[in-house]
Amino acid sequence: MSSLFFTLFTLSTFITLALSQTLNFSPEGKFKILQLTDLHYGEGSYTDQNTLKLQNELIKRVKPDVVVVTGDVVSGYAYHGQHNFFEDVWEKFSQPFIENNAYYAFTIGNHDAQGDVKPEKNL
């Protein structure tokens, strides 16, 4: 039951994003979605830098109308009580979207929930 609710909630969140932003089909009638998952930021600066480069390069090459990130942005199991762990990772993770002016939708995965991300936090 809870996974069904989460799926419906996620879908409604994405639809809300789509309705609140100007997302349009191209003149050729196409709409391109780039899906990213399991980026696992927070495992170390070398790994984070490689993930950041890959994420940035994919956005530049694919030129999606929207990027859908389906969880596990952070490696919550790498969280050991650091202050603002998820918020610090969020700064890195969101940079390619900001730099490339790319719309994105995000869902929380099981490893995100292992860190200090809480539903009541405003990101």
DSSP file (Angstrom, degrees, kcal/mol; ACC not computed):
  #  RESIDUE AA STRUCTURE BP1 BP2  ACC     N-H-->O    O-->H-N    N-H-->O    O-->H-N    TCO  KAPPA ALPHA  PHI   PSI    X-CA   Y-CA   Z-CA
    1    1 A M     >        0   0    0      0, 0.0     4,-2.2     0, 0.0     5,-0.1   0.000 360.0 360.0 360.0 -44.0    0.0    0.0    0.0
    2    2 A S  H  >  +     0   0    0      1,-0.2     4,-2.6     2,-0.2     5,-0.2   0.864 360.0  51.6 -68.7 -34.2    2.7    2.5    0.9
    3    3 A S  H  > S+     0   0    0      2,-0.2     4,-2.4     1,-0.2    -1,-0.2   0.867 109.4  51.2 -69.3 -33.3    4.7    1.9   -2.3
    4    4 A L  H  > S+     0   0    0      2,-0.2     4,-2.6     1,-0.2    -2,-0.2   0.926 111.3  47.5 -65.3 -44.1    1.5    2.5   -4.3
    5    5 A F  H  X S+     0   0    0     -4,-2.2     4,-3.2     2,-0.2    -2,-0.2   0.927 112.3  49.7 -60.5 -45.1    0.9    5.8   -2.4
    6    6 A F  H  X S+     0   0    0     -4,-2.6     4,-3.0     2,-0.2    -2,-0.2   0.904 111.2  49.4 -61.8 -41.7    4.6    6.8   -3.0
    7    7 A T  H  X S+     0   0    0     -4,-2.4     4,-2.7     2,-0.2    -1,-0.2   0.932 114.4  44.4 -62.6 -45.9    4.2    6.0   -6.7
    8    8 A L  H  X S+     0   0    0     -4,-2.6     4,-2.7     2,-0.2    -2,-0.2   0.907 114.2  49.8 -65.2 -41.2    1.0    8.1   -6.9
    9    9 A F  H  X S+     0   0    0     -4,-3.2     4,-2.4     2,-0.2    -2,-0.2   0.925 112.2  48.3 -61.6 -44.3    2.6   10.9   -4.9
   10   10 A T  H  X S+     0   0    0     -4,-3.0     4,-2.5     2,-0.2    -2,-0.2   0.927 112.3  48.2 -62.2 -45.9    5.6   10.9   -7.1
   11   11 A L  H  X S+     0   0    0     -4,-2.7     4,-2.7     1,-0.2    -1,-0.2   0.916 112.2  48.6 -61.7 -43.8    3.5   10.9  -10.2
   12   12 A S  H  X S+     0   0    0     -4,-2.7     4,-2.6     1,-0.2    -1,-0.2   0.867 110.4  52.3 -66.0 -34.5    1.4   13.8   -8.9
   13   13 A T  H  X S+     0   0    0     -4,-2.4     4,-2.5     2,-0.2    -2,-0.2   0.924 111.4  46.4 -64.1 -43.8    4.5   15.7   -7.9
   14   14 A F  H  X S+     0   0    0     -4,-2.5     4,-2.8     2,-0.2    -2,-0.2   0.914 112.9  49.0 -65.3 -42.4    5.9   15.3  -11.5
   15   15 A I  H  X S+     0   0    0     -4,-2.7     4,-2.5     2,-0.2    -1,-0.2   0.912 110.5  51.4 -63.6 -41.2    2.6   16.3  -13.0
   16   16 A T  H  X S+     0   0    0     -4,-2.6     4,-2.1     2,-0.2    -2,-0.2   0.924 110.9  48.5 -60.1 -44.2    2.5   19.3  -10.7
   17   17 A L  H  X S+     0   0    0     -4,-2.5     4,-1.4     1,-0.2    -2,-0.2   0.945 111.8  49.3 -58.9 -48.0    6.0   20.3  -11.8
   18   18 A A  H  <>S+     0   0    0     -4,-2.8     5,-0.5     1,-0.2    -1,-0.2   0.872 114.2  45.2 -61.5 -37.5    5.0   19.8  -15.5
   19   19 A L  H  <5S+     0   0    0     -4,-2.5    -1,-0.2     1,-0.2    -2,-0.2   0.789 113.3  49.6 -77.1 -27.1    1.9   22.0  -15.0
   20   20 A S  H  <5S+     0   0    0     -4,-2.1     2,-0.3    -5,-0.2    -1,-0.2   0.620 109.9  56.2 -88.7 -11.7    3.7   24.7  -13.1
   21   21 A Q  T  <5S-     0   0    0     -4,-1.4     2,-1.3    -5,-0.2    82,-0.0  -0.736  93.0-105.1-113.5 164.2    6.6   25.0  -15.5
   22   22 A T  T   5 +     0   0    0     -2,-0.3     2,-0.5     2,-0.0    -3,-0.1  -0.726  52.6 161.2 -90.3  90.8    6.6   25.8  -19.2
   23   23 A L      < +     0   0    0     -2,-1.3     2,-0.3    -5,-0.5    43,-0.0  -0.959  12.5 172.5-113.2 122.2    7.4   22.4  -20.6
   24   24 A N        -     0   0    0     -2,-0.5     2,-0.1    41,-0.1    -2,-0.0  -0.899  35.6-105.9-132.0 156.0    6.6   22.0  -24.3
   25   25 A F        -     0   0    0     -2,-0.3     6,-0.2     1,-0.1     0, 0.0  -0.479  46.1-107.2 -70.5 150.8    7.0   19.5  -27.1
   26   26 A S    >   -     0   0    0      4,-3.4     3,-2.5    -2,-0.1    -1,-0.1  -0.255  36.7 -96.9 -70.2 167.5    9.6   20.5  -29.7
   27   27 A P  T 3  S+     0   0    0      0, 0.0    -1,-0.1     0, 0.0    -2,-0.1   0.770 128.6  59.0 -57.2 -23.9    8.4   21.7  -33.1
   28   28 A E  T 3  S-     0   0    0      2,-0.1    -2,-0.0     1,-0.0    -3,-0.0   0.437 123.7-106.9 -84.0   0.8    9.0   18.1  -34.3
   29   29 A G  S <  S+     0   0    0     -3,-2.5     2,-0.3     1,-0.3    -4,-0.1   0.732  76.3 133.5  82.8  23.5    6.5   16.9  -31.6
   30   30 A K        -     0   0    0     -6,-0.0    -4,-3.4     2,-0.0     2,-0.4  -0.791  38.1-168.9-110.4 151.4    9.1   15.4  -29.3
   31   31 A F        -     0   0    0     -2,-0.3     2,-0.5    -6,-0.2    -6,-0.1  -0.957  16.6-151.9-137.1 116.4    9.6   15.7  -25.6
   32   32 A K        -     0   0    0     -2,-0.4    33,-2.8    31,-0.2    34,-1.4  -0.792  10.5-171.7-101.9 126.0   12.9   14.5  -24.2
   33   33 A I  E     -a   66   0A   0     -2,-0.5     2,-0.6    31,-0.2    34,-0.2  -0.956   7.9-159.6-114.2 129.0   13.3   13.1  -20.7
   34   34 A L  E     -a   67   0A   0     32,-2.1    34,-2.6    -2,-0.5     2,-0.5  -0.945  12.3-157.6-103.8 123.4   16.7   12.3  -19.2
   35   35 A Q  E     -a   68   0A   0     -2,-0.6     2,-0.4    32,-0.2    34,-0.2  -0.899  11.3-177.4-105.7 127.2   16.4    9.9  -16.3
   36   36 A L  E     +a   69   0A   0     32,-2.2    34,-2.6    -2,-0.5     2,-0.3  -0.934   7.3 168.2-118.4 145.0   19.2    9.7  -13.7
   37   37 A T        +     0   0    0     -2,-0.4    35,-0.2    32,-0.2    34,-0.1  -0.990  52.2  20.2-151.8 156.5   19.3    7.4  -10.7
   38   38 A D        +     0   0    0     33,-2.1    35,-0.2    -2,-0.3    34,-0.2   0.891  58.1 156.9  54.3  49.7   21.7    6.1   -8.0
   39   39 A L        -     0   0    0     32,-0.4    34,-0.2    33,-0.4    -1,-0.1   0.816  30.2-160.9 -73.1 -30.4   24.1    9.0   -8.3
   40   40 A H    >   -     0   0    0     32,-2.5     3,-0.6    34,-0.2    34,-0.3   0.871  11.3-174.8  52.2  50.7   25.3    8.3   -4.7
   41   41 A Y  B 3   +c   74   0B   0     32,-3.7    34,-2.6     1,-0.2    -1,-0.1  -0.367  59.0  56.0 -64.3 154.3   26.9   11.6   -3.8
   42   42 A G  T 3   +     0   0    0      2,-0.3    -1,-0.2    32,-0.2     3,-0.1   0.451  69.2 106.0 102.9   3.2   28.7   11.6   -0.4
   43   43 A E  S <  S-     0   0    0     -3,-0.6     2,-0.2     1,-0.4     3,-0.1   0.479  96.4 -49.0 -92.2  -1.8   31.1    8.7   -0.8
   44   44 A G     >  -     0   0    0      1,-0.1     4,-2.8     2,-0.1    -1,-0.4  -0.564  54.1 -92.9 143.5 154.1   34.1   11.0   -1.3
   45   45 A S  H  > S+     0   0    0      1,-0.2     4,-2.4     2,-0.2     5,-0.2   0.854 119.9  52.3 -64.3 -36.7   35.3   14.0   -3.2
   46   46 A Y  H  > S+     0   0    0      2,-0.2     4,-1.9     1,-0.2    -1,-0.2   0.947 114.4  42.0 -64.1 -48.0   36.9   12.0   -6.1
   47   47 A T  H  > S+     0   0    0      1,-0.2     4,-2.4     2,-0.2    -2,-0.2   0.915 114.5  51.9 -65.1 -43.7   33.7   10.0   -6.7
   48   48 A D  H  X S+     0   0    0     -4,-2.8     4,-2.7     1,-0.2    -1,-0.2   0.902 108.5  51.1 -59.9 -41.9   31.5   13.1   -6.3
   49   49 A Q  H  X S+     0   0    0     -4,-2.4     4,-2.4     2,-0.2    -1,-0.2   0.904 110.8  48.2 -64.0 -41.3   33.6   15.0   -8.8
   50   50 A N  H  X S+     0   0    0     -4,-1.9     4,-2.3     2,-0.2    -1,-0.2   0.909 113.1  47.7 -64.9 -41.5   33.3   12.2  -11.4
   51   51 A T  H  X S+     0   0    0     -4,-2.4     4,-2.9     2,-0.2    -2,-0.2   0.910 111.3  51.3 -64.3 -42.4   29.5   11.9  -10.8
   52   52 A L  H  X S+     0   0    0     -4,-2.7     4,-2.4     2,-0.2    -2,-0.2   0.910 110.7  48.2 -61.2 -44.0   29.2   15.7  -11.1
   53   53 A K  H  X S+     0   0    0     -4,-2.4     4,-2.6     2,-0.2    -2,-0.2   0.923 113.6  47.1 -62.4 -45.0   31.1   15.7  -14.4
   54   54 A L  H  X S+     0   0    0     -4,-2.3     4,-2.6     2,-0.2     5,-0.2   0.929 112.6  48.9 -63.3 -46.2   29.0   12.8  -15.8
   55   55 A Q  H  X S+     0   0    0     -4,-2.9     4,-2.0     1,-0.2    -2,-0.2   0.924 113.8  46.6 -59.1 -46.2   25.8   14.5  -14.8
   56   56 A N  H  X S+     0   0    0     -4,-2.4     4,-2.2    -5,-0.2    -2,-0.2   0.911 112.8  49.3 -63.2 -44.3   26.8   17.8  -16.3
   57   57 A E  H  X S+     0   0    0     -4,-2.6     4,-2.7     1,-0.2     5,-0.3   0.896 109.7  51.3 -64.9 -41.6   27.9   16.1  -19.6
   58   58 A L  H  X S+     0   0    0     -4,-2.6     4,-2.8     2,-0.2     5,-0.4   0.918 110.2  48.9 -62.7 -42.9   24.7   14.1  -19.9
   59   59 A I  H  X S+     0   0    0     -4,-2.0     4,-1.8    -5,-0.2    -1,-0.2   0.919 114.0  46.5 -62.9 -42.6   22.6   17.2  -19.5
   60   60 A K  H  < S+     0   0    0     -4,-2.2    -2,-0.2    -5,-0.2    -1,-0.2   0.908 118.8  40.0 -66.7 -41.9   24.7   19.1  -22.1
   61   61 A R  H  < S+     0   0    0     -4,-2.7    -2,-0.2    -5,-0.2    -3,-0.2   0.921 121.8  38.9 -74.6 -44.9   24.7   16.3  -24.6
   62   62 A V  H  < S-     0   0    0     -4,-2.8    -3,-0.2    -5,-0.3    -2,-0.2   0.849  83.5-158.1 -76.1 -34.6   21.1   15.1  -24.3
   63   63 A K     <  -     0   0    0     -4,-1.8   -31,-0.2    -5,-0.4    -3,-0.1   0.967  22.5-163.4  51.6  59.9   19.6   18.6  -23.9
   64   64 A P        -     0   0    0      0, 0.0    39,-0.2     0, 0.0   -31,-0.2  -0.289  30.2-136.0 -73.9 156.8   16.5   17.2  -22.1
   65   65 A D  S    S+     0   0    0    -33,-2.8    38,-0.4     1,-0.3     2,-0.3   0.803  94.2   0.6 -75.8 -31.2   13.2   19.0  -21.7
   66   66 A V  E     -a   33   0A   0    -34,-1.4   -32,-2.1    36,-0.1     2,-0.5  -0.978  66.8-140.0-153.6 147.0   13.2   17.7  -18.1
   67   67 A V  E     -ab  34 104A   0     36,-2.1    38,-2.5    -2,-0.3     2,-0.6  -0.942  14.5-158.5-108.0 129.7   15.5   15.5  -16.0
   68   68 A V  E     -ab  35 105A   0    -34,-2.6   -32,-2.2    -2,-0.5     2,-0.6  -0.944   3.2-162.5-110.6 117.3   13.8   12.9  -13.7
   69   69 A V  E     -ab  36 106A   0     36,-3.0    38,-2.0    -2,-0.6     2,-0.6  -0.887   1.7-162.4-103.5 116.1   16.0   11.8  -10.8
   70   70 A T  E     - b   0 107A   0    -34,-2.6    38,-0.1    -2,-0.6   -32,-0.1  -0.328  46.7 -75.4-104.3  51.8   14.6    8.6   -9.4
   71   71 A G  S    S+     0   0    0     36,-0.7   -33,-2.1    -2,-0.6   -32,-0.4   0.058  93.3  80.6  93.5 167.6   16.3    8.4   -6.0
   72   72 A D        +     0   0    0    -34,-0.2   -32,-2.5   -35,-0.2   -33,-0.4   0.903  41.7 151.9  57.4  49.6   19.5    7.7   -4.2
   73   73 A V        +     0   0    0    -34,-0.2   -32,-3.7   -35,-0.2     2,-0.3   0.849  69.5  38.6 -69.8 -35.2   21.2   11.0   -4.9
   74   74 A V  B    S-c   41   0B   0    -34,-0.3     2,-1.1   -35,-0.1   -34,-0.2  -0.801  82.3-124.3-113.9 158.1   23.1   10.5   -1.7
   75   75 A S    >   -     0   0    0    -34,-2.6     3,-2.7    -2,-0.3     4,-0.3  -0.776  29.3-175.2 -95.4  86.2   24.8    7.5   -0.1
   76   76 A G  G >  S+     0   0    0     -2,-1.1     3,-1.6    35,-0.5    -1,-0.2   0.765  78.1  67.1 -57.2 -27.1   23.0    7.8    3.2
   77   77 A Y  G 3  S+     0   0    0      1,-0.3    -1,-0.3    -3,-0.1    35,-0.0   0.660  94.1  60.0 -69.2 -13.3   25.0    4.9    4.5
   78   78 A A  G <  S+     0   0    0     -3,-2.7     2,-0.4     2,-0.0    -1,-0.3   0.510  81.6 107.4 -86.8  -6.6   28.0    7.2    4.3
   79   79 A Y    <   +     0   0    0     -3,-1.6   -36,-0.0    -4,-0.3    -3,-0.0  -0.602  38.8 170.2 -75.3 123.7   26.3    9.6    6.7
   80   80 A H  S    S-     0   0    0     -2,-0.4    -1,-0.1     0, 0.0    -3,-0.1  -0.255  72.2 -67.6-130.2  45.7   28.0    9.5   10.1
   81   81 A G  S    S+     0   0    0      1,-0.2    -2,-0.1     0, 0.0     3,-0.1   0.578  77.9 162.5  85.0  10.1   26.3   12.5   11.8
   82   82 A Q    >   -     0   0    0      1,-0.1     3,-1.1     2,-0.1     2,-0.3  -0.370  47.1-105.8 -63.2 141.1   27.8   15.2    9.7
   83   83 A H  T 3  S-     0   0    0      1,-0.3    -1,-0.1     2,-0.1     5,-0.1  -0.515  97.7  -3.0 -68.9 129.7   25.9   18.5   10.0
   84   84 A N  T 3> S+     0   0    0     -2,-0.3     4,-2.7     3,-0.1    -1,-0.3   0.824  80.0 160.1  58.9  37.2   23.8   19.3    6.9
   85   85 A F  H <> S+     0   0    0     -3,-1.1     4,-2.1     1,-0.2     5,-0.2   0.943  74.3  40.1 -53.2 -55.2   25.0   16.2    5.0
   86   86 A F  H  > S+     0   0    0      1,-0.2     4,-2.8     2,-0.2    -1,-0.2   0.898 114.8  52.4 -66.1 -40.4   22.1   16.1    2.6
   87   87 A E  H  > S+     0   0    0      2,-0.2     4,-1.6     1,-0.2    -1,-0.2   0.895 109.5  49.5 -63.4 -39.5   22.0   19.9    2.2
   88   88 A D  H  X S+     0   0    0     -4,-2.7     4,-1.2     2,-0.2    -1,-0.2   0.915 113.7  45.7 -64.4 -42.5   25.8   19.9    1.3
   89   89 A V  H  X S+     0   0    0     -4,-2.1     4,-3.0    -5,-0.3    -2,-0.2   0.892 107.0  59.2 -65.9 -39.1   25.3   17.1   -1.2
   90   90 A W  H  X S+     0   0    0     -4,-2.8     4,-2.6     1,-0.2     5,-0.2   0.871  99.6  57.9 -58.7 -37.5   22.2   18.9   -2.6
   91   91 A E  H  X S+     0   0    0     -4,-1.6     4,-0.7     2,-0.2    -1,-0.2   0.924 113.0  39.3 -58.0 -45.3   24.4   22.0   -3.4
   92   92 A K  H >< S+     0   0    0     -4,-1.2     3,-0.8    -3,-0.2    -2,-0.2   0.957 116.1  50.6 -67.1 -51.6   26.7   19.7   -5.6
   93   93 A F  H 3< S+     0   0    0     -4,-3.0     4,-0.4     1,-0.2    -2,-0.2   0.856 112.2  45.5 -57.6 -41.6   23.8   17.7   -7.1
   94   94 A S  H 3X S+     0   0    0     -4,-2.6     4,-2.1    -5,-0.2     3,-0.4   0.647  90.0  86.4 -81.9 -14.7   21.7   20.7   -8.2
   95   95 A Q  H <X S+     0   0    0     -3,-0.8     4,-3.1    -4,-0.7     5,-0.3   0.899  86.0  51.6 -56.4 -47.1   24.6   22.7   -9.7
   96   96 A P  H  > S+     0   0    0      0, 0.0     4,-1.8     0, 0.0    -1,-0.2   0.861 109.9  50.8 -60.8 -32.9   24.4   21.1  -13.2
   97   97 A F  H  4>S+     0   0    0     -3,-0.4     5,-2.6    -4,-0.4     4,-0.3   0.921 114.0  44.1 -67.6 -42.4   20.7   21.8  -13.4
   98   98 A I  H ><5S+     0   0    0     -4,-2.1     3,-1.1     3,-0.2    -1,-0.2   0.946 114.6  48.2 -65.8 -49.2   21.3   25.5  -12.4
   99   99 A E  H 3<5S+     0   0    0     -4,-3.1    -1,-0.2     1,-0.3    -2,-0.2   0.829 119.4  39.0 -62.3 -33.3   24.2   25.9  -14.8
  100  100 A N  T 3<5S-     0   0    0     -4,-1.8    -1,-0.3    -5,-0.3    -2,-0.2   0.302 105.9-123.8-101.6   8.1   22.4   24.4  -17.7
  101  101 A N  T < 5 +     0   0    0     -3,-1.1     2,-0.4    -4,-0.3    -3,-0.2   0.906  55.3 162.3  51.1  47.3   19.0   25.9  -16.9
  102  102 A A      < -     0   0    0     -5,-2.6    -1,-0.2    -6,-0.2     2,-0.2  -0.838  37.8-132.7-105.3 132.4   17.5   22.4  -16.8
  103  103 A Y        +     0   0    0     -2,-0.4   -36,-2.1   -38,-0.4     2,-0.3  -0.535  32.8 179.5 -73.6 146.0   14.1   21.6  -15.2
  104  104 A Y  E     -b   67   0A   0    -38,-0.2     2,-0.3    -2,-0.2   -36,-0.2  -0.998  24.3-153.1-149.9 154.8   14.2   18.5  -13.0
  105  105 A A  E     -b   68   0A   0    -38,-2.5   -36,-3.0    -2,-0.3     2,-0.4  -0.943  19.4-161.0-122.5 147.6   12.0   16.4  -10.8
  106  106 A F  E     -b   69   0A   0     -2,-0.3     2,-0.4   -38,-0.2   -36,-0.2  -0.988  11.2-170.5-136.7 135.8   13.3   14.4   -7.8
  107  107 A T  E     -b   70   0A   0    -38,-2.0   -36,-0.7    -2,-0.4     2,-0.3  -0.948  30.0-115.4-120.8 149.7   12.1   11.5   -5.8
  108  108 A I        -     0   0    0     -2,-0.4     2,-0.2   -37,-0.2   -38,-0.0  -0.656  30.8-158.1 -84.8 134.8   13.7   10.3   -2.6
  109  109 A G     >  -     0   0    0     -2,-0.3     4,-1.6   -35,-0.1     3,-0.2  -0.462  35.2 -92.2-103.2 179.4   15.2    6.8   -2.6
  110  110 A N  T  4 S+     0   0    0      1,-0.2     4,-0.5     2,-0.2   -39,-0.0   0.856 124.7  48.9 -63.4 -35.9   16.0    4.3    0.1
  111  111 A H  T >> S+     0   0    0      1,-0.2   -35,-0.5     2,-0.2     3,-0.5   0.803 105.6  57.9 -76.2 -27.9   19.6    5.6    0.5
  112  112 A D  G >4>S+     0   0    0      1,-0.2     3,-1.2     2,-0.2     5,-0.7   0.910 103.8  53.6 -62.4 -40.8   18.6    9.2    0.7
  113  113 A A  G 3<5S+     0   0    0     -4,-1.6    -1,-0.2     1,-0.2    -2,-0.2   0.650  96.2  67.6 -70.7 -15.2   16.4    8.4    3.6
  114  114 A Q  G <45S+     0   0    0     -3,-0.5    -1,-0.2    -4,-0.5    -2,-0.2   0.714  98.9  58.7 -76.5 -19.9   19.4    6.8    5.5
  115  115 A G  T <<5S-     0   0    0     -3,-1.2   -39,-0.1    -4,-0.5    -3,-0.1   0.204 114.6 -72.2 -87.8-149.0   21.0   10.2    5.8
  116  116 A D  T   5S+     0   0    0    -34,-0.1     2,-0.3     2,-0.1    -3,-0.1   0.204  83.8 127.0 -99.0  16.4   19.7   13.3    7.5
  117  117 A V      < -     0   0    0     -5,-0.7     3,-0.0   -31,-0.0   -32,-0.0  -0.578  37.9-173.4 -73.0 134.2   17.1   14.2    4.8
  118  118 A K    >   -     0   0    0     -2,-0.3     3,-1.9     1,-0.1    -2,-0.1  -0.966  34.0-121.3-128.5 145.9   13.7   14.7    6.5
  119  119 A P  T 3  S+     0   0    0      0, 0.0    -1,-0.1     0, 0.0    -2,-0.0   0.800 111.5  56.9 -56.3 -29.8   10.3   15.2    4.8
  120  120 A E  T 3  S+     0   0    0      2,-0.1     2,-0.2    -3,-0.0    -3,-0.0   0.588  82.7 105.7 -82.0  -7.8    9.9   18.5    6.6
  121  121 A K    <   -     0   0    0     -3,-1.9     2,-0.7     1,-0.1    -4,-0.0  -0.484  67.0-137.2 -72.1 141.2   13.1   20.0    5.3
  122  122 A N              0   0    0     -2,-0.2    -2,-0.1     1,-0.1    -1,-0.1  -0.889 360.0 360.0 -98.8 114.6   12.7   22.7    2.6
  123  123 A L              0   0    0     -2,-0.7    -1,-0.1   -33,-0.0    -2,-0.0   0.382 360.0 360.0-109.7 360.0   15.2   22.2   -0.2
